[in-house]
Amino acid sequence: MMFDQIIGNGNTVRTLQNAASGGPLNHAYLLHGTKGTGKRMLARIFAQAILCRGENRPCKTCSACLKVEKGVHPDLVMVQKPEGKANILVDQVRSLREQVYIRPNESGYRVVIIEESESMNLSAANALLKVLEEPPGYVVFILTANNISALPETIASRCLCLEMQEVSLYQAEKWLFSHYPDGEAAILEDALSYGNGNLGRSIAYMEEETCRQGFDRALTVARSLTTEREYDILEALSPFDGDKDGFLQLLTDLDAMMAQVAIAGTGSTNLRQAAALSQKIRPMQAVHIHELTDEIRSKILYNGNGTLMQNLFCARLKTIMER
Ligand SMILES: [Zn+2]
């Protein structure tokens, strides 16, 4: 991938592109924004551009670029959550600290990418802080975070913070149709609807069966609202009984769908599912459902009882639809 393949987010992309092609290079960057907005991809392109020995960085052809691509460049250090773990652990940060003090082997820089940096536990974050405070001059840190508020302020304040945002539906549509030229139009349309401007979510829809199931389930719940019978809503929600994670995912998926329904209600969509739902769900009702999904999601995350929340959700949906 190259810088110009990142959709939208012009200021962020230009800042990194200039920094990698001779502009002032900071010692630490923090790319933050919702999951699926392309932070991980941009972090890799930026790292490759810093290490590149060619022109028009990243040139994709020099030996440094090829090594980054293969994941074997000795001056690129990657830190990620270990598989199946919820946190980046202090041992990982200690090991990266050791590597940081070794001078670069092949390029003028040693680049460290820390993905989902907000998942560092407290001791890992403290260990990182020590090296962030006085890093060797040849080190560039690139942190990514889905949720910047979960990252200690002491870390964020030592980085140049750049936000990655979701893109317009128009940009997402153009990107999707050009990257999946053989994709069926109806499926691409649902992927667009599922992502609602979040390209990562749209790509996941194209690649992962579970996302398509999520879309179908959200659609079933949305359709149950249009009958205004409480029983139908309860039945549509029944697959999530005792499945807190599944229910949280439904809230996210239904939320994205309601954003489309609200737009469709003002007559400016070509997404057929949203257009059909907007015949029965008015824009204001879609907005109220959006607020409700937010509220229920935070209640569950603050240790709410999943089953109780599900019943509350059902009752409140019915009230919204009766207005
Ligand atoms: Zn290169």
Boltz pocket constraint, residues with backbone or C-beta under 6 A from the ligand:
constraints:
  - pocket:
      binder: B
      contacts: [[A, 48], [A, 51], [A, 52], [A, 53], [A, 54], [A, 55], [A, 57], [A, 58], [A, 59], [A, 60], [A, 61], [A, 62], [A, 63], [A, 64], [A, 65], [A, 66]]
      max_distance: 6.0
